[in-house]
Amino acid sequence: MHERDLGIKVSERTVRDYLQAYGIYQY
């Protein structure tokens, strides 16, 4: 696994969890 890919996945997950916490994530 590449560190770049892992960083992207972690970043996306963090953003997703953050938005879901406020009920903004609509996907």
mmCIF file of the N, C-alpha and C atoms, coordinates in Angstrom:
data_MODEL
# 
_entry.id   MODEL 
# 
loop_
_atom_site.group_PDB 
_atom_site.id 
_atom_site.type_symbol 
_atom_site.label_atom_id 
_atom_site.label_alt_id 
_atom_site.label_comp_id 
_atom_site.label_asym_id 
_atom_site.label_entity_id 
_atom_site.label_seq_id 
_atom_site.pdbx_PDB_ins_code 
_atom_site.Cartn_x 
_atom_site.Cartn_y 
_atom_site.Cartn_z 
_atom_site.occupancy 
_atom_site.B_iso_or_equiv 
_atom_site.pdbx_formal_charge 
_atom_site.auth_seq_id 
_atom_site.auth_comp_id 
_atom_site.auth_asym_id 
_atom_site.auth_atom_id 
_atom_site.pdbx_PDB_model_num 
ATOM 1  N N  . MET A 1 1  ? 0.851   -1.212 0.000  1.00 0.00 ? 1  MET A N  1 
ATOM 2  C CA . MET A 1 1  ? 0.000   0.000  0.000  1.00 0.00 ? 1  MET A CA 1 
ATOM 3  C C  . MET A 1 1  ? 0.876   1.247  0.000  1.00 0.00 ? 1  MET A C  1 
ATOM 4  N N  . HIS A 1 2  ? 0.459   2.224  -0.770 1.00 0.00 ? 2  HIS A N  1 
ATOM 5  C CA . HIS A 1 2  ? 1.243   3.459  -0.847 1.00 0.00 ? 2  HIS A CA 1 
ATOM 6  C C  . HIS A 1 2  ? 0.792   4.428  0.247  1.00 0.00 ? 2  HIS A C  1 
ATOM 7  N N  . GLU A 1 3  ? 1.747   5.145  0.811  1.00 0.00 ? 3  GLU A N  1 
ATOM 8  C CA . GLU A 1 3  ? 1.407   6.099  1.874  1.00 0.00 ? 3  GLU A CA 1 
ATOM 9  C C  . GLU A 1 3  ? 0.443   7.161  1.354  1.00 0.00 ? 3  GLU A C  1 
ATOM 10 N N  . ARG A 1 4  ? 0.617   7.540  0.084  1.00 0.00 ? 4  ARG A N  1 
ATOM 11 C CA . ARG A 1 4  ? -0.257  8.569  -0.497 1.00 0.00 ? 4  ARG A CA 1 
ATOM 12 C C  . ARG A 1 4  ? -1.702  8.083  -0.524 1.00 0.00 ? 4  ARG A C  1 
ATOM 13 N N  . ASP A 1 5  ? -1.909  6.839  -0.971 1.00 0.00 ? 5  ASP A N  1 
ATOM 14 C CA . ASP A 1 5  ? -3.269  6.297  -1.035 1.00 0.00 ? 5  ASP A CA 1 
ATOM 15 C C  . ASP A 1 5  ? -3.866  6.224  0.367  1.00 0.00 ? 5  ASP A C  1 
ATOM 16 N N  . LEU A 1 6  ? -3.050  5.780  1.331  1.00 0.00 ? 6  LEU A N  1 
ATOM 17 C CA . LEU A 1 6  ? -3.531  5.661  2.705  1.00 0.00 ? 6  LEU A CA 1 
ATOM 18 C C  . LEU A 1 6  ? -3.918  7.036  3.235  1.00 0.00 ? 6  LEU A C  1 
ATOM 19 N N  . GLY A 1 7  ? -3.109  8.034  2.946  1.00 0.00 ? 7  GLY A N  1 
ATOM 20 C CA . GLY A 1 7  ? -3.396  9.397  3.408  1.00 0.00 ? 7  GLY A CA 1 
ATOM 21 C C  . GLY A 1 7  ? -4.698  9.903  2.832  1.00 0.00 ? 7  GLY A C  1 
ATOM 22 N N  . ILE A 1 8  ? -4.940  9.584  1.556  1.00 0.00 ? 8  ILE A N  1 
ATOM 23 C CA . ILE A 1 8  ? -6.177  10.036 0.905  1.00 0.00 ? 8  ILE A CA 1 
ATOM 24 C C  . ILE A 1 8  ? -7.382  9.356  1.555  1.00 0.00 ? 8  ILE A C  1 
ATOM 25 N N  . LYS A 1 9  ? -7.270  8.060  1.807  1.00 0.00 ? 9  LYS A N  1 
ATOM 26 C CA . LYS A 1 9  ? -8.385  7.330  2.415  1.00 0.00 ? 9  LYS A CA 1 
ATOM 27 C C  . LYS A 1 9  ? -8.679  7.873  3.805  1.00 0.00 ? 9  LYS A C  1 
ATOM 28 N N  . VAL A 1 10 ? -7.633  8.128  4.573  1.00 0.00 ? 10 VAL A N  1 
ATOM 29 C CA . VAL A 1 10 ? -7.814  8.650  5.933  1.00 0.00 ? 10 VAL A CA 1 
ATOM 30 C C  . VAL A 1 10 ? -8.447  10.026 5.871  1.00 0.00 ? 10 VAL A C  1 
ATOM 31 N N  . SER A 1 11 ? -7.994  10.849 4.926  1.00 0.00 ? 11 SER A N  1 
ATOM 32 C CA . SER A 1 11 ? -8.528  12.208 4.794  1.00 0.00 ? 11 SER A CA 1 
ATOM 33 C C  . SER A 1 11 ? -10.005 12.160 4.422  1.00 0.00 ? 11 SER A C  1 
ATOM 34 N N  . GLU A 1 12 ? -10.347 11.308 3.452  1.00 0.00 ? 12 GLU A N  1 
ATOM 35 C CA . GLU A 1 12 ? -11.744 11.208 3.013  1.00 0.00 ? 12 GLU A CA 1 
ATOM 36 C C  . GLU A 1 12 ? -12.620 10.723 4.162  1.00 0.00 ? 12 GLU A C  1 
ATOM 37 N N  . ARG A 1 13 ? -12.103 9.750  4.907  1.00 0.00 ? 13 ARG A N  1 
ATOM 38 C CA . ARG A 1 13 ? -12.883 9.206  6.020  1.00 0.00 ? 13 ARG A CA 1 
ATOM 39 C C  . ARG A 1 13 ? -13.101 10.271 7.096  1.00 0.00 ? 13 ARG A C  1 
ATOM 40 N N  . THR A 1 14 ? -12.067 11.043 7.376  1.00 0.00 ? 14 THR A N  1 
ATOM 41 C CA . THR A 1 14 ? -12.178 12.088 8.400  1.00 0.00 ? 14 THR A CA 1 
ATOM 42 C C  . THR A 1 14 ? -13.218 13.121 7.986  1.00 0.00 ? 14 THR A C  1 
ATOM 43 N N  . VAL A 1 15 ? -13.155 13.544 6.728  1.00 0.00 ? 15 VAL A N  1 
ATOM 44 C CA . VAL A 1 15 ? -14.110 14.542 6.226  1.00 0.00 ? 15 VAL A CA 1 
ATOM 45 C C  . VAL A 1 15 ? -15.519 13.975 6.271  1.00 0.00 ? 15 VAL A C  1 
ATOM 46 N N  . ARG A 1 16 ? -15.651 12.724 5.863  1.00 0.00 ? 16 ARG A N  1 
ATOM 47 C CA . ARG A 1 16 ? -16.967 12.076 5.828  1.00 0.00 ? 16 ARG A CA 1 
ATOM 48 C C  . ARG A 1 16 ? -17.554 12.003 7.235  1.00 0.00 ? 16 ARG A C  1 
ATOM 49 N N  . ASP A 1 17 ? -16.755 11.559 8.192  1.00 0.00 ? 17 ASP A N  1 
ATOM 50 C CA . ASP A 1 17 ? -17.242 11.457 9.571  1.00 0.00 ? 17 ASP A CA 1 
ATOM 51 C C  . ASP A 1 17 ? -17.600 12.835 10.104 1.00 0.00 ? 17 ASP A C  1 
ATOM 52 N N  . TYR A 1 18 ? -16.793 13.830 9.763  1.00 0.00 ? 18 TYR A N  1 
ATOM 53 C CA . TYR A 1 18 ? -17.032 15.196 10.238 1.00 0.00 ? 18 TYR A CA 1 
ATOM 54 C C  . TYR A 1 18 ? -18.362 15.722 9.705  1.00 0.00 ? 18 TYR A C  1 
ATOM 55 N N  . LEU A 1 19 ? -18.606 15.494 8.415  1.00 0.00 ? 19 LEU A N  1 
ATOM 56 C CA . LEU A 1 19 ? -19.848 15.979 7.809  1.00 0.00 ? 19 LEU A CA 1 
ATOM 57 C C  . LEU A 1 19 ? -21.051 15.199 8.333  1.00 0.00 ? 19 LEU A C  1 
ATOM 58 N N  . GLN A 1 20 ? -20.891 13.889 8.506  1.00 0.00 ? 20 GLN A N  1 
ATOM 59 C CA . GLN A 1 20 ? -22.000 13.068 8.999  1.00 0.00 ? 20 GLN A CA 1 
ATOM 60 C C  . GLN A 1 20 ? -22.391 13.506 10.404 1.00 0.00 ? 20 GLN A C  1 
ATOM 61 N N  . ALA A 1 21 ? -21.412 13.945 11.178 1.00 0.00 ? 21 ALA A N  1 
ATOM 62 C CA . ALA A 1 21 ? -21.675 14.381 12.548 1.00 0.00 ? 21 ALA A CA 1 
ATOM 63 C C  . ALA A 1 21 ? -22.646 15.556 12.542 1.00 0.00 ? 21 ALA A C  1 
ATOM 64 N N  . TYR A 1 22 ? -22.620 16.341 11.468 1.00 0.00 ? 22 TYR A N  1 
ATOM 65 C CA . TYR A 1 22 ? -23.506 17.500 11.373 1.00 0.00 ? 22 TYR A CA 1 
ATOM 66 C C  . TYR A 1 22 ? -24.680 17.241 10.426 1.00 0.00 ? 22 TYR A C  1 
ATOM 67 N N  . GLY A 1 23 ? -24.768 16.003 9.917  1.00 0.00 ? 23 GLY A N  1 
ATOM 68 C CA . GLY A 1 23 ? -25.882 15.656 9.034  1.00 0.00 ? 23 GLY A CA 1 
ATOM 69 C C  . GLY A 1 23 ? -25.806 16.377 7.701  1.00 0.00 ? 23 GLY A C  1 
ATOM 70 N N  . ILE A 1 24 ? -24.598 16.699 7.257  1.00 0.00 ? 24 ILE A N  1 
ATOM 71 C CA . ILE A 1 24 ? -24.441 17.439 6.000  1.00 0.00 ? 24 ILE A CA 1 
ATOM 72 C C  . ILE A 1 24 ? -24.138 16.478 4.849  1.00 0.00 ? 24 ILE A C  1 
ATOM 73 N N  . TYR A 1 25 ? -23.496 15.349 5.194  1.00 0.00 ? 25 TYR A N  1 
ATOM 74 C CA . TYR A 1 25 ? -23.095 14.405 4.143  1.00 0.00 ? 25 TYR A CA 1 
ATOM 75 C C  . TYR A 1 25 ? -24.326 13.809 3.464  1.00 0.00 ? 25 TYR A C  1 
ATOM 76 N N  . GLN A 1 26 ? -24.465 14.015 2.165  1.00 0.00 ? 26 GLN A N  1 
ATOM 77 C CA . GLN A 1 26 ? -25.666 13.574 1.444  1.00 0.00 ? 26 GLN A CA 1 
ATOM 78 C C  . GLN A 1 26 ? -25.346 12.539 0.367  1.00 0.00 ? 26 GLN A C  1 
ATOM 79 N N  . TYR A 1 27 ? -24.556 11.516 0.685  1.00 0.00 ? 27 TYR A N  1 
ATOM 80 C CA . TYR A 1 27 ? -24.226 10.518 -0.337 1.00 0.00 ? 27 TYR A CA 1 
ATOM 81 C C  . TYR A 1 27 ? -24.566 9.123  0.150  1.00 0.00 ? 27 TYR A C  1 
# 
